[in-house]
Amino acid sequence: MNTSFIHLILLALLLAVVGLFCTLVGAAAGLLARIGGATYATALLRGAVAFAGSATLSLALLTFVLAVL
């Protein structure tokens, strides 16, 4: 098989895993905020901030790993 094709598939799978991870982090943060007594809007905002932060960190780490390899 072509090596670049395998790298492309691996990258797509890693991006899917990162997206799933960030979604779970955002949902957990929003749920914990709501359980803590925050309003729906505040809980949604906290979940969105957690999603964005984890996405930024995960994609930066993925970029670093791909640059090293």
Distance bins in CASP14 RR format, pairs under 12 A and 6 or more apart:
PFRMAT RR
TARGET T0000
AUTHOR 0000-0000-0000
RMODE 2
METHOD distances of the structure
MODEL  1
1 7 0 0 0 0 0 1 0 0 0 0 0
1 8 0 0 0 0 0 1 0 0 0 0 0
1 9 0 0 0 0 1 0 0 0 0 0 0
1 10 0 0 0 0 0 1 0 0 0 0 0
2 8 0 0 0 0 1 0 0 0 0 0 0
2 9 0 0 0 0 0 1 0 0 0 0 0
3 9 0 0 0 0 0 1 0 0 0 0 0
3 10 0 0 0 0 0 1 0 0 0 0 0
3 69 0 0 0 0 0 1 0 0 0 0 0
4 10 0 0 0 0 0 1 0 0 0 0 0
4 11 0 0 0 0 0 1 0 0 0 0 0
5 11 0 0 0 0 0 1 0 0 0 0 0
5 12 0 0 0 0 0 1 0 0 0 0 0
6 12 0 0 0 0 0 1 0 0 0 0 0
6 13 0 0 0 0 0 1 0 0 0 0 0
7 13 0 0 0 0 0 1 0 0 0 0 0
7 14 0 0 0 0 0 1 0 0 0 0 0
7 66 0 0 0 0 1 0 0 0 0 0 0
7 69 0 0 0 0 1 0 0 0 0 0 0
8 14 0 0 0 0 0 1 0 0 0 0 0
8 15 0 0 0 0 0 1 0 0 0 0 0
8 66 0 0 0 0 0 1 0 0 0 0 0
9 15 0 0 0 0 0 1 0 0 0 0 0
9 16 0 0 0 0 0 1 0 0 0 0 0
10 16 0 0 0 0 0 1 0 0 0 0 0
10 17 0 0 0 0 0 1 0 0 0 0 0
10 62 0 0 0 0 0 1 0 0 0 0 0
10 65 0 0 0 0 0 1 0 0 0 0 0
10 66 0 0 0 0 1 0 0 0 0 0 0
10 69 0 0 0 0 1 0 0 0 0 0 0
11 17 0 0 0 0 0 1 0 0 0 0 0
11 18 0 0 0 0 0 1 0 0 0 0 0
11 59 0 0 0 0 0 1 0 0 0 0 0
11 62 0 0 0 0 1 0 0 0 0 0 0
11 63 0 0 0 0 0 1 0 0 0 0 0
11 65 0 0 0 0 0 1 0 0 0 0 0
11 66 1 0 0 1 0 0 0 0 0 0 0
11 69 0 0 0 0 0 1 0 0 0 0 0
12 18 0 0 0 0 0 1 0 0 0 0 0
12 19 0 0 0 0 0 1 0 0 0 0 0
12 62 0 0 0 0 0 1 0 0 0 0 0
13 19 0 0 0 0 0 1 0 0 0 0 0
13 20 0 0 0 0 0 1 0 0 0 0 0
13 62 0 0 0 0 0 1 0 0 0 0 0
14 20 0 0 0 0 0 1 0 0 0 0 0
14 21 0 0 0 0 0 1 0 0 0 0 0
14 58 0 0 0 0 1 0 0 0 0 0 0
14 59 0 0 0 0 1 0 0 0 0 0 0
14 61 0 0 0 0 0 1 0 0 0 0 0
14 62 1 0 0 1 0 0 0 0 0 0 0
14 63 0 0 0 0 0 1 0 0 0 0 0
14 65 0 0 0 0 1 0 0 0 0 0 0
14 66 0 0 0 0 1 0 0 0 0 0 0
14 69 0 0 0 0 0 1 0 0 0 0 0
15 21 0 0 0 0 0 1 0 0 0 0 0
15 22 0 0 0 0 0 1 0 0 0 0 0
15 55 0 0 0 0 0 1 0 0 0 0 0
15 58 0 0 0 0 1 0 0 0 0 0 0
15 59 0 0 0 0 1 0 0 0 0 0 0
15 62 1 0 0 1 0 0 0 0 0 0 0
15 63 0 0 0 0 0 1 0 0 0 0 0
15 66 0 0 0 0 0 1 0 0 0 0 0
16 22 0 0 0 0 0 1 0 0 0 0 0
16 23 0 0 0 0 0 1 0 0 0 0 0
16 58 0 0 0 0 0 1 0 0 0 0 0
16 62 0 0 0 0 0 1 0 0 0 0 0
17 23 0 0 0 0 0 1 0 0 0 0 0
17 24 0 0 0 0 0 1 0 0 0 0 0
17 58 0 0 0 0 1 0 0 0 0 0 0
17 59 0 0 0 0 0 1 0 0 0 0 0
17 61 0 0 0 0 0 1 0 0 0 0 0
17 62 0 0 0 0 1 0 0 0 0 0 0
18 24 0 0 0 0 0 1 0 0 0 0 0
18 25 0 0 0 0 0 1 0 0 0 0 0
18 51 0 0 0 0 0 1 0 0 0 0 0
18 53 0 0 0 0 0 1 0 0 0 0 0
18 54 0 0 0 0 1 0 0 0 0 0 0
18 55 1 0 0 1 0 0 0 0 0 0 0
18 56 0 0 0 0 0 1 0 0 0 0 0
18 57 0 0 0 0 1 0 0 0 0 0 0
18 58 1 0 1 0 0 0 0 0 0 0 0
18 59 1 0 0 1 0 0 0 0 0 0 0
18 60 0 0 0 0 0 1 0 0 0 0 0
18 61 0 0 0 0 1 0 0 0 0 0 0
18 62 1 0 0 1 0 0 0 0 0 0 0
18 63 0 0 0 0 0 1 0 0 0 0 0
18 65 0 0 0 0 0 1 0 0 0 0 0
19 25 0 0 0 0 1 0 0 0 0 0 0
19 26 0 0 0 0 0 1 0 0 0 0 0
19 27 0 0 0 0 0 1 0 0 0 0 0
19 51 0 0 0 0 1 0 0 0 0 0 0
19 52 0 0 0 0 0 1 0 0 0 0 0
19 54 0 0 0 0 1 0 0 0 0 0 0
19 55 1 0 0 1 0 0 0 0 0 0 0
19 58 1 0 0 1 0 0 0 0 0 0 0
19 59 0 0 0 0 1 0 0 0 0 0 0
19 62 0 0 0 0 0 1 0 0 0 0 0
20 26 0 0 0 0 0 1 0 0 0 0 0
20 27 0 0 0 0 0 1 0 0 0 0 0
20 51 0 0 0 0 0 1 0 0 0 0 0
20 54 0 0 0 0 0 1 0 0 0 0 0
20 55 0 0 0 0 0 1 0 0 0 0 0
20 58 0 0 0 0 0 1 0 0 0 0 0
21 27 0 0 0 0 0 1 0 0 0 0 0
21 28 0 0 0 0 0 1 0 0 0 0 0
21 50 0 0 0 0 0 1 0 0 0 0 0
21 51 0 0 0 0 1 0 0 0 0 0 0
21 53 0 0 0 0 0 1 0 0 0 0 0
21 54 1 0 0 1 0 0 0 0 0 0 0
21 55 0 0 0 0 1 0 0 0 0 0 0
21 57 0 0 0 0 0 1 0 0 0 0 0
21 58 1 0 0 1 0 0 0 0 0 0 0
21 59 0 0 0 0 0 1 0 0 0 0 0
21 61 0 0 0 0 0 1 0 0 0 0 0
21 62 0 0 0 0 0 1 0 0 0 0 0
22 28 0 0 0 0 0 1 0 0 0 0 0
22 29 0 0 0 0 0 1 0 0 0 0 0
22 47 0 0 0 0 0 1 0 0 0 0 0
22 48 0 0 0 0 0 1 0 0 0 0 0
22 49 0 0 0 0 0 1 0 0 0 0 0
22 50 0 0 0 0 1 0 0 0 0 0 0
22 51 1 0 1 0 0 0 0 0 0 0 0
22 52 0 0 0 0 1 0 0 0 0 0 0
22 53 1 0 0 1 0 0 0 0 0 0 0
22 54 1 0 1 0 0 0 0 0 0 0 0
22 55 1 0 1 0 0 0 0 0 0 0 0
22 56 0 0 0 0 1 0 0 0 0 0 0
22 57 0 0 0 0 1 0 0 0 0 0 0
22 58 1 0 0 1 0 0 0 0 0 0 0
22 59 0 0 0 0 1 0 0 0 0 0 0
22 62 0 0 0 0 0 1 0 0 0 0 0
23 29 0 0 0 0 0 1 0 0 0 0 0
23 30 0 0 0 0 0 1 0 0 0 0 0
23 47 0 0 0 0 0 1 0 0 0 0 0
23 48 0 0 0 0 0 1 0 0 0 0 0
23 50 0 0 0 0 0 1 0 0 0 0 0
23 51 1 0 0 1 0 0 0 0 0 0 0
23 52 0 0 0 0 0 1 0 0 0 0 0
23 54 0 0 0 0 1 0 0 0 0 0 0
23 55 0 0 0 0 1 0 0 0 0 0 0
23 58 0 0 0 0 0 1 0 0 0 0 0
24 30 0 0 0 0 0 1 0 0 0 0 0
24 31 0 0 0 0 0 1 0 0 0 0 0
24 47 0 0 0 0 0 1 0 0 0 0 0
24 50 0 0 0 0 0 1 0 0 0 0 0
24 51 0 0 0 0 1 0 0 0 0 0 0
24 54 0 0 0 0 1 0 0 0 0 0 0
24 55 0 0 0 0 0 1 0 0 0 0 0
24 58 0 0 0 0 0 1 0 0 0 0 0
25 31 0 0 0 0 0 1 0 0 0 0 0
25 32 0 0 0 0 0 1 0 0 0 0 0
25 46 0 0 0 0 0 1 0 0 0 0 0
25 47 0 0 0 0 1 0 0 0 0 0 0
25 48 0 0 0 0 0 1 0 0 0 0 0
25 49 0 0 0 0 0 1 0 0 0 0 0
25 50 1 0 1 0 0 0 0 0 0 0 0
25 51 1 0 0 1 0 0 0 0 0 0 0
25 52 0 0 0 0 0 1 0 0 0 0 0
25 53 0 0 0 0 1 0 0 0 0 0 0
25 54 1 0 1 0 0 0 0 0 0 0 0
25 55 0 0 0 0 1 0 0 0 0 0 0
25 56 0 0 0 0 0 1 0 0 0 0 0
25 57 0 0 0 0 1 0 0 0 0 0 0
25 58 0 0 0 0 1 0 0 0 0 0 0
26 32 0 0 0 0 1 0 0 0 0 0 0
26 33 0 0 0 0 1 0 0 0 0 0 0
26 34 0 0 0 0 0 1 0 0 0 0 0
26 43 0 0 0 0 0 1 0 0 0 0 0
26 44 0 0 0 0 1 0 0 0 0 0 0
26 45 0 0 0 0 0 1 0 0 0 0 0
26 46 0 0 0 0 1 0 0 0 0 0 0
26 47 1 0 1 0 0 0 0 0 0 0 0
26 48 1 0 0 1 0 0 0 0 0 0 0
26 49 0 0 0 0 1 0 0 0 0 0 0
26 50 1 0 1 0 0 0 0 0 0 0 0
26 51 1 0 1 0 0 0 0 0 0 0 0
26 52 0 0 0 0 1 0 0 0 0 0 0
26 53 0 0 0 0 1 0 0 0 0 0 0
26 54 1 0 0 1 0 0 0 0 0 0 0
26 55 0 0 0 0 1 0 0 0 0 0 0
27 33 0 0 0 0 0 1 0 0 0 0 0
27 34 0 0 0 0 0 1 0 0 0 0 0
27 43 0 0 0 0 0 1 0 0 0 0 0
27 44 0 0 0 0 0 1 0 0 0 0 0
27 46 0 0 0 0 0 1 0 0 0 0 0
27 47 1 0 0 1 0 0 0 0 0 0 0
27 48 0 0 0 0 0 1 0 0 0 0 0
27 50 0 0 0 0 1 0 0 0 0 0 0
27 51 0 0 0 0 1 0 0 0 0 0 0
27 54 0 0 0 0 0 1 0 0 0 0 0
28 34 0 0 0 0 0 1 0 0 0 0 0
28 35 0 0 0 0 0 1 0 0 0 0 0
28 43 0 0 0 0 0 1 0 0 0 0 0
28 46 0 0 0 0 0 1 0 0 0 0 0
28 47 0 0 0 0 1 0 0 0 0 0 0
28 50 1 0 0 1 0 0 0 0 0 0 0
28 51 0 0 0 0 0 1 0 0 0 0 0
28 54 0 0 0 0 0 1 0 0 0 0 0
29 35 0 0 0 0 0 1 0 0 0 0 0
29 36 0 0 0 0 0 1 0 0 0 0 0
29 38 0 0 0 0 0 1 0 0 0 0 0
29 42 0 0 0 0 0 1 0 0 0 0 0
29 43 0 0 0 0 1 0 0 0 0 0 0
29 44 0 0 0 0 0 1 0 0 0 0 0
29 45 0 0 0 0 1 0 0 0 0 0 0
29 46 1 0 1 0 0 0 0 0 0 0 0
29 47 1 0 1 0 0 0 0 0 0 0 0
29 48 0 0 0 0 1 0 0 0 0 0 0
29 49 1 0 0 1 0 0 0 0 0 0 0
29 50 1 1 0 0 0 0 0 0 0 0 0
29 51 1 0 0 1 0 0 0 0 0 0 0
29 52 0 0 0 0 0 1 0 0 0 0 0
29 53 0 0 0 0 1 0 0 0 0 0 0
29 54 0 0 0 0 1 0 0 0 0 0 0
30 36 0 0 0 0 1 0 0 0 0 0 0
30 37 0 0 0 0 0 1 0 0 0 0 0
30 38 1 0 0 1 0 0 0 0 0 0 0
30 39 0 0 0 0 0 1 0 0 0 0 0
30 40 0 0 0 0 1 0 0 0 0 0 0
30 41 0 0 0 0 0 1 0 0 0 0 0
30 42 0 0 0 0 1 0 0 0 0 0 0
30 43 1 0 1 0 0 0 0 0 0 0 0
30 44 1 0 0 1 0 0 0 0 0 0 0
30 45 0 0 0 0 1 0 0 0 0 0 0
30 46 1 0 1 0 0 0 0 0 0 0 0
30 47 1 0 1 0 0 0 0 0 0 0 0
30 48 0 0 0 0 1 0 0 0 0 0 0
30 49 0 0 0 0 1 0 0 0 0 0 0
30 50 1 0 0 1 0 0 0 0 0 0 0
30 51 0 0 0 0 1 0 0 0 0 0 0
31 37 0 0 0 0 0 1 0 0 0 0 0
31 38 0 0 0 0 0 1 0 0 0 0 0
31 40 0 0 0 0 0 1 0 0 0 0 0
31 43 1 0 0 1 0 0 0 0 0 0 0
31 44 0 0 0 0 0 1 0 0 0 0 0
31 46 0 0 0 0 1 0 0 0 0 0 0
31 47 0 0 0 0 1 0 0 0 0 0 0
31 50 0 0 0 0 0 1 0 0 0 0 0
32 38 0 0 0 0 1 0 0 0 0 0 0
32 42 0 0 0 0 0 1 0 0 0 0 0
32 43 0 0 0 0 1 0 0 0 0 0 0
32 46 0 0 0 0 1 0 0 0 0 0 0
32 47 0 0 0 0 1 0 0 0 0 0 0
32 50 0 0 0 0 1 0 0 0 0 0 0
33 39 0 0 0 0 1 0 0 0 0 0 0
33 40 0 0 0 0 1 0 0 0 0 0 0
33 41 0 0 0 0 0 1 0 0 0 0 0
33 42 1 0 0 1 0 0 0 0 0 0 0
33 43 1 0 1 0 0 0 0 0 0 0 0
33 44 0 0 0 0 1 0 0 0 0 0 0
33 45 0 0 0 0 1 0 0 0 0 0 0
33 46 1 0 1 0 0 0 0 0 0 0 0
33 47 1 0 0 1 0 0 0 0 0 0 0
33 48 0 0 0 0 0 1 0 0 0 0 0
33 49 0 0 0 0 1 0 0 0 0 0 0
33 50 0 0 0 0 1 0 0 0 0 0 0
34 40 1 0 0 1 0 0 0 0 0 0 0
34 41 0 0 0 0 0 1 0 0 0 0 0
34 42 0 0 0 0 1 0 0 0 0 0 0
34 43 1 0 1 0 0 0 0 0 0 0 0
34 44 0 0 0 0 1 0 0 0 0 0 0
34 45 0 0 0 0 0 1 0 0 0 0 0
34 46 0 0 0 0 1 0 0 0 0 0 0
34 47 0 0 0 0 1 0 0 0 0 0 0
35 43 0 0 0 0 1 0 0 0 0 0 0
35 46 0 0 0 0 0 1 0 0 0 0 0
36 42 0 0 0 0 0 1 0 0 0 0 0
36 43 0 0 0 0 1 0 0 0 0 0 0
36 46 0 0 0 0 0 1 0 0 0 0 0
37 43 0 0 0 0 1 0 0 0 0 0 0
37 46 0 0 0 0 0 1 0 0 0 0 0
38 44 0 0 0 0 1 0 0 0 0 0 0
38 45 0 0 0 0 1 0 0 0 0 0 0
38 46 1 0 0 1 0 0 0 0 0 0 0
38 47 0 0 0 0 0 1 0 0 0 0 0
39 45 0 0 0 0 1 0 0 0 0 0 0
39 46 0 0 0 0 0 1 0 0 0 0 0
40 46 0 0 0 0 0 1 0 0 0 0 0
40 47 0 0 0 0 0 1 0 0 0 0 0
41 47 0 0 0 0 0 1 0 0 0 0 0
41 48 0 0 0 0 0 1 0 0 0 0 0
42 48 0 0 0 0 0 1 0 0 0 0 0
42 49 0 0 0 0 0 1 0 0 0 0 0
43 49 0 0 0 0 0 1 0 0 0 0 0
43 50 0 0 0 0 0 1 0 0 0 0 0
44 50 0 0 0 0 0 1 0 0 0 0 0
44 51 0 0 0 0 0 1 0 0 0 0 0
45 51 0 0 0 0 0 1 0 0 0 0 0
45 52 0 0 0 0 0 1 0 0 0 0 0
46 52 0 0 0 0 0 1 0 0 0 0 0
46 53 0 0 0 0 0 1 0 0 0 0 0
47 53 0 0 0 0 1 0 0 0 0 0 0
47 54 0 0 0 0 1 0 0 0 0 0 0
47 55 0 0 0 0 0 1 0 0 0 0 0
48 54 0 0 0 0 0 1 0 0 0 0 0
48 55 0 0 0 0 0 1 0 0 0 0 0
49 55 0 0 0 0 0 1 0 0 0 0 0
49 56 0 0 0 0 0 1 0 0 0 0 0
50 56 0 0 0 0 0 1 0 0 0 0 0
50 57 0 0 0 0 0 1 0 0 0 0 0
50 58 0 0 0 0 0 1 0 0 0 0 0
51 57 0 0 0 0 0 1 0 0 0 0 0
51 58 0 0 0 0 0 1 0 0 0 0 0
52 58 0 0 0 0 0 1 0 0 0 0 0
52 59 0 0 0 0 0 1 0 0 0 0 0
53 59 0 0 0 0 1 0 0 0 0 0 0
53 60 0 0 0 0 1 0 0 0 0 0 0
53 61 0 0 0 0 0 1 0 0 0 0 0
54 60 0 0 0 0 0 1 0 0 0 0 0
54 61 0 0 0 0 0 1 0 0 0 0 0
55 61 0 0 0 0 0 1 0 0 0 0 0
55 62 0 0 0 0 0 1 0 0 0 0 0
56 62 0 0 0 0 0 1 0 0 0 0 0
56 63 0 0 0 0 0 1 0 0 0 0 0
57 63 0 0 0 0 0 1 0 0 0 0 0
57 64 0 0 0 0 0 1 0 0 0 0 0
58 64 0 0 0 0 0 1 0 0 0 0 0
58 65 0 0 0 0 0 1 0 0 0 0 0
59 65 0 0 0 0 0 1 0 0 0 0 0
59 66 0 0 0 0 0 1 0 0 0 0 0
60 66 0 0 0 0 0 1 0 0 0 0 0
60 67 0 0 0 0 0 1 0 0 0 0 0
61 67 0 0 0 0 0 1 0 0 0 0 0
61 68 0 0 0 0 0 1 0 0 0 0 0
62 68 0 0 0 0 0 1 0 0 0 0 0
62 69 0 0 0 0 0 1 0 0 0 0 0
63 69 0 0 0 0 0 1 0 0 0 0 0
END
